[in-house]
């Protein structure tokens, strides 16, 4: 099985917080050049700060930019099934390769409610649907038993696990081992190599926005059987993650670190993270230590 590294692509904004598709396209080209696939409108893409229309315009632009050179996934998940279906159908028409659906947020969803939610979305589109579990942000968790039932749906092709618990990831991987056609993608950046070694189809990484080549190296070295190189790249990736995320909210810090390297990406939409000279100096110090400045 060929493993794939997806990067949860940042969404770029101009100085007036308007969507900047040209700058976002440039970031997509940067990732494609490194050998990474693209995940659009995810957690690191400020999806909660985007309007319905902006998400569709963003996905259409990145699918066009990728031009079939790498797979493109897009996150359609919203609290209500109704809007999630609308977005998923728009992304389907745009030509994505997969539709990720984050668990409903704000609403306290039951396992039965989530099963109905994901099944209805999967029934409404042609492109494969991928469950997206990130309980720390949504307060809703897809239990492995629920994932196993959903894996039997003809159009649910896998799950992105961003829970960070190795035990849960192991349980999702057990489903994949039992049910061909159900793929597991690891979200936590410190578990990329471990997940690949244990049967994951790949990863979907936020940190790859800042370290695209290191992320690609983990996956490529693992595929080549070069364990020493893969382990060294993972150690670098994990160490950078630890240092950067010690400063605060990870998605905003990824975006700000990228801004320190390339201001064309713009700031996050408020109130995610106010520009702070002291914080920027701390980020730049970290970037310098990893030769990323």
C-alpha positions in Angstrom: 0.0 0.0 0.0 1.3 3.4 -1.0 1.1 5.9 1.9 0.1 9.5 1.3 0.9 12.6 3.3 -1.9 15.2 3.1 -1.3 18.7 4.4 -4.2 20.5 6.0 -3.6 23.6 3.9 -3.8 27.0 5.4 -6.3 29.5 4.0 -4.8 32.8 3.1 -6.3 36.2 3.8 -5.3 39.7 2.9 -4.9 42.7 5.2 -8.6 43.3 5.3 -9.3 39.6 6.2 -10.7 38.9 2.7 -10.1 35.5 1.2 -6.9 35.5 -0.9 -7.1 32.7 -3.4 -3.9 33.6 -5.2 -1.9 33.3 -2.1 -3.6 30.1 -1.1 -3.0 28.7 -4.6 0.7 29.5 -4.1 0.8 27.5 -0.9 -0.9 24.6 -2.7 1.9 24.7 -5.3 4.5 24.7 -2.6 3.0 21.5 -1.1 2.6 19.8 -4.4 6.3 20.5 -5.2 7.2 18.8 -1.9 5.2 15.8 -2.9 2.3 16.3 -0.5 -1.4 15.9 -1.2 -3.9 18.6 -0.1 -6.7 18.8 2.5 -8.7 22.0 2.1 -11.0 23.8 4.6 -9.8 21.8 7.5 -8.9 22.8 11.1 -5.6 24.4 9.9 -7.5 26.0 7.0 -9.6 28.3 9.3 -12.8 26.5 8.2 -14.8 27.8 11.1 -13.9 31.4 10.0 -15.0 30.8 6.4 -18.5 31.5 5.0 -20.4 28.8 3.0 -19.7 30.5 -0.3 -16.0 31.0 0.6 -15.5 27.3 1.3 -16.9 26.4 -2.1 -14.8 29.0 -3.9 -11.7 27.9 -2.0 -12.2 24.2 -2.9 -12.9 25.0 -6.5 -9.7 27.0 -6.7 -7.5 24.4 -5.1 -8.9 21.5 -7.2 -8.2 23.6 -10.3 -4.7 24.4 -9.0 -3.8 20.8 -8.2 -5.0 19.8 -11.7 -5.1 16.1 -10.7 -1.3 16.1 -9.8 -2.1 15.1 -6.2 -5.3 14.0 -4.4 -7.4 16.8 -2.9 -9.7 16.2 0.1 -12.0 18.9 1.5 -13.8 19.2 4.9 -17.5 19.7 4.6 -18.4 19.2 8.2 -20.8 21.6 10.0 -22.9 21.2 13.1 -26.1 20.5 11.0 -26.4 17.6 8.6 -28.4 19.8 6.3 -25.5 22.3 5.6 -22.9 19.5 5.6 -24.8 17.8 2.8 -25.0 21.1 0.8 -21.2 21.6 1.1 -20.4 18.0 0.4 -22.4 18.1 -2.8 -20.7 21.3 -3.9 -17.3 19.8 -3.2 -18.4 16.6 -5.1 -19.2 18.8 -8.1 -15.9 20.6 -7.8 -14.0 17.4 -8.3 -12.4 16.6 -5.0 -11.0 13.1 -4.5 -12.5 12.7 -1.0 -14.9 14.6 1.3 -13.8 14.8 4.9 -16.6 15.3 7.4 -15.6 16.6 10.9 -17.9 15.5 13.7 -20.7 18.0 14.5 -19.5 20.7 16.9 -21.4 22.8 19.5 -24.1 20.2 19.5 -23.7 17.3 21.9 -24.2 14.5 19.4 -25.1 10.9 20.3 -23.3 8.0 18.6 -26.6 7.3 16.8 -26.9 10.9 15.8 -23.4 10.9 14.3 -24.0 7.6 12.5 -27.1 9.1 10.9 -25.2 12.3 10.1 -22.3 10.6 8.4 -24.5 8.1 6.6 -26.8 10.8 5.2 -23.8 12.8 3.8 -22.3 9.6 2.3 -25.6 8.8 0.6 -25.8 12.3 -0.9 -22.5 12.3 -2.8 -20.5 10.2 -5.3 -17.0 10.9 -4.0 -15.8 8.9 -1.0 -16.5 10.3 2.5 -13.9 10.2 5.3 -14.9 10.6 8.9 -12.9 13.2 10.8 -12.6 12.8 14.6 -11.1 15.6 16.6 -12.9 15.5 20.0 -10.7 18.2 21.7 -12.2 20.8 19.3 -15.7 19.4 18.7 -16.4 17.7 22.0 -17.9 14.8 20.1 -15.9 11.5 19.6 -16.6 8.8 17.1 -16.4 5.6 19.1 -14.5 2.8 17.4 -17.7 0.7 17.4 -19.5 3.5 15.6 -16.7 3.8 13.1 -16.8 0.1 12.5 -20.5 0.3 11.6 -20.0 3.2 9.4 -17.1 1.4 7.6 -19.7 -1.0 6.2 -21.3 1.9 4.4 -20.5 1.6 0.7 -19.3 5.2 0.4 -17.4 5.8 3.7 -13.8 5.1 2.8 -11.9 5.9 6.0 -11.3 8.1 9.0 -8.9 10.9 10.0 -8.0 10.4 13.6 -7.0 13.7 15.3 -7.8 12.6 18.8 -4.2 12.1 19.8 -4.8 8.9 21.8 -2.7 6.0 20.5 -5.2 3.4 21.8 -8.1 4.9 19.8 -5.8 5.0 16.7 -5.0 1.4 17.3 -8.7 0.5 17.4 -9.4 2.4 14.2 -6.5 0.6 12.5 -8.0 -2.7 13.6 -11.1 -1.8 11.7 -9.0 -1.0 8.6 -7.3 -4.4 8.9 -10.6 -6.2 9.1 -12.4 -4.1 6.4 -10.5 -3.5 3.1 -11.4 -0.2 1.6 -11.5 1.6 5.0 -8.4 3.7 5.4 -7.0 5.4 8.5 -5.2 8.7 8.3 -3.3 9.9 11.4 -3.8 13.5 12.4 -1.3 14.0 15.3 2.0 15.0 13.9 4.0 13.1 16.5 2.4 9.8 15.4 2.9 10.0 11.6 5.6 7.3 11.5 4.1 5.1 14.1 0.8 5.2 12.3 2.4 4.3 9.0 4.3 1.4 10.6 1.0 0.1 12.0 -1.0 0.1 8.8 -2.3 3.7 8.3 -2.9 4.8 4.7 -1.2 8.1 5.5 -1.5 11.2 7.5 -3.2 14.6 7.4 -0.9 17.1 8.9 -1.2 20.7 9.9 2.5 21.1 10.8 3.3 20.2 7.2 2.4 23.7 6.2 5.6 24.9 7.9 7.8 21.7 7.2 6.5 20.3 4.0 9.8 18.6 3.0 10.2 16.9 6.4 6.7 15.5 6.3 7.2 14.2 2.8 10.5 12.7 3.9 8.9 10.7 6.7 6.5 9.1 4.3 8.9 8.6 1.5 11.6 7.1 3.7 9.1 4.8 5.3 7.9 3.6 1.9 11.5 3.0 0.8 12.3 1.0 4.0 14.8 3.5 5.1 14.0 3.4 8.8 16.8 5.5 10.0 15.9 8.4 7.7 12.2 8.1 8.6 12.9 8.1 12.3 15.3 11.1 12.1 12.7 13.0 10.1 9.9 12.1 12.5 12.1 13.2 15.5 12.7 16.6 13.8 9.0 16.9 13.1 8.0 16.0 16.7 10.6 18.3 18.3 9.4 21.2 16.2 5.8 20.4 17.1 6.6 20.4 20.8 8.5 23.7 20.7 5.9 25.6 18.5 2.8 24.3 20.2 4.1 25.2 23.7 3.3 28.8 22.7 -0.5 28.3 22.4 -3.4 27.2 20.0 -1.8 25.0 17.4 -3.6 25.9 14.2 -3.1 29.6 14.8 0.5 29.1 15.6 1.1 27.1 12.4 -0.4 29.9 10.4 1.6 32.5 12.3 4.8 30.5 11.9 4.1 30.4 8.2 3.4 34.1 8.2 6.8 34.7 9.8 8.4 32.8 6.9 6.1 34.2 4.2 3.8 37.2 5.1 1.7 36.7 1.9 -0.3 34.0 3.8 -1.9 36.8 6.0 -3.0 36.6 9.6 -5.7 34.4 10.9 -9.2 35.8 11.0 -10.0 37.2 14.4 -10.3 36.3 17.1 -8.0 33.4 16.6 -4.6 35.0 17.3 -3.7 38.7 17.5 -0.3 39.5 16.0 2.0 39.9 19.0 5.7 41.1 18.6 6.9 39.1 21.6 5.2 35.9 20.3 6.4 36.5 16.8 10.0 36.8 18.2 9.5 33.5 20.0 8.3 31.9 16.8 11.1 33.3 14.8 13.6 31.9 17.3 12.1 28.5 16.9 12.2 28.7 13.2 15.8 29.8 13.3 16.7 26.8 15.4 15.2 24.5 12.8 16.7 26.4 9.8 13.2 27.5 8.7 13.6 31.2 8.8 
